Amino acid sequence: QVQLVESGGGWVQPGGSLRLSCAASGFIFSTYRMRWYRQGPGKERELLASIGNIGMVTYYADSVKRRFTISRDNVKNTVYLQMNSLKPEDTDMYYCNAQKAWSEYWGQGTQVSVSS
C-alpha cells in the first residue's frame, strides 16, 4: 500500500522556522522525483520545490527561493522541506508528491499557519 505521510506542520510566528517531513512507503522511493506543493482554500495549487531521485534540486518557486530548502534521504525514504523566515502568506496546507513517468502519489497534507 502506497503511503506519503507529511508531518511537521503547525503554528509559528513570522520569521520563524518549520521543518516538514514526508515519509514514503509502498513504492521504490529512490526512483521517484519528489515535490512539495501548497494550496489554500480558493487558491491554486503552487509547486514550491522539486528534487530528483538522487538528490539534485531542480526547482524552487520564486516565492520561497532562498527561504525554503528541499532535501531527501533515500535510506529513510523521506523528503524534507526546511522553511525559514516564514511569512503570514506562507500559511497554507502543504503536500508532498512523488512522481515517476505515469505514476504519481500524494500525501494528505500538513497545515502550516504563520501569524503573530
Summary of the structure (lengths in Angstrom):
residues: 116
radius of gyration: 13.4
end to end distance: 39.9
largest distance: 42.1
contacts: 352
relative contact order: 0.31
helix: 5%
strand: 54%
